[in-house]
Amino acid sequence: MEDIAKKEKKEQTFKDKIIINFYDFASVIASAIVTIAIIFTFVFRVVGVVGTSMVPTLHDGDWLLVSAYDANPSYGQVIIITQPNWFDEPIVKRIIATENQVVDIDFTTGEVFVDGNLLNEPYINNETINNEGIEFPLTVPKGCVFVMGDNRQGSTDSRSDKIGFIKEEYIMGVVKYRMFSTDAATGQLKLNKLSDWKLAQYK
């Protein structure tokens, strides 16, 4: 290849030009692969959903694009959590409260309060009536968040000591997009419409 490169263009044979074009193409492909690898290692990650704890927002078999660059956890964010837990696997939940906030739940009415304010939760699948054993009200410790699944009667989350508070260092990233879903009828993976990719944000 070095010898070919030294030739002037008019001296290059057809075979030489084929080889040069091949190396140029290979170089472009290699650069693209490296760029994509860097993006999906340090900027975005692709994560699959297992289970129904986040219905109706997310479903079993969904594939998500997760951003690792949301430095400040905040209410309403859907996050991927790698903190060791009773299930011994990563989980996906929604942040309900952050450090120093007081969470209270009325398990009779299903109402959730943060710092004395009743939350408006249009994202939930059912009422928060399952008491998993932790006593309320409680204050979220420094450097932690309190999370719950949107399918409140089908989610094990910070209401249970099986999960508990989530340390911020174990937040792998914030879910930004739902790219693929499993078709309920066929069980096959399908690409979602672009208009359905972005998750609604709540503040």
Secondary structure, DSSP 4 states (H G I P E B T S, - for coil): -HHHHHS-GGG--HHHHHHHHHHHHHHHHHHHHHHHHHIIIIIEEEEE--SSTTTTTS-TT-EEEEES---S--TT-EEEE-S--TT-S-EEEEEEEETT-EEEEETTTTEEEETTEEP--TT-SS------S--SSEEPPTTEEEEE-SSGGG--STTSTTT-SEEGGGEEEEEEEEEEEE-TTT--EEEPPGGGTBPPP--
